[in-house]
Structures are given as C-alpha cells and as structure tokens.
Amino acid sequence: MANPLPNEQEIYEKIKKENITIHPVIWELIAHHIGNGLYMINLILGSTVLDGEPLSEEDARKILKHSKEINGFLDKLAEATKPR
C-alpha cells in the first residue's frame, strides 16, 4: 500500500478481534465498482505506457473519469452505510 495509516495494523487486529464483517451485498458492490474501475485504468495504462507509448491527453482524461467514478461510488456507499 502506498500510504498506509499510521495505526493500520492495529485497525486490522481490531477487525479480527471484534469479528467486524462486511455484508456480502456490500462486497458485491465493492468488487463490481472498484474492480471495473481499476480494470479500465489498468487496460488504458497497459495499452499505452507499458507498451512504450506516451499517455495521450484523451487516455489521461479516461483514467481521471474512472478514478472519479470510484470515488463517487465510495461516497455513495459511505452515505448508504452511515450509522443512523
């Protein structure tokens, strides 16, 4: 992970200790939306930069679009799962 939280290991330990789980429906949404977004970003980068081609402005805009979609999904998920 590029920038882990300072107490990230403690958080994982708390999750395990307290048996904190995520409902399968939420995992389905996460896998679908984040998985698709990352797949598209990797596809764009793989067909340009990794093949030795420069990243075009159009491809950079596509990557930004997909990363914004991921952020939008996370915002919607956060709003839908906030404690009431």
ABEGO torsion letter per residue (X at the ends): XABBBAAAAAAAAAAAAAGBBBBAAAAAAAAAAAAAAAAAAAAAAAABAAAGBBBBAAAAAAAAAAAAAAAAAAAAAAAAABBX
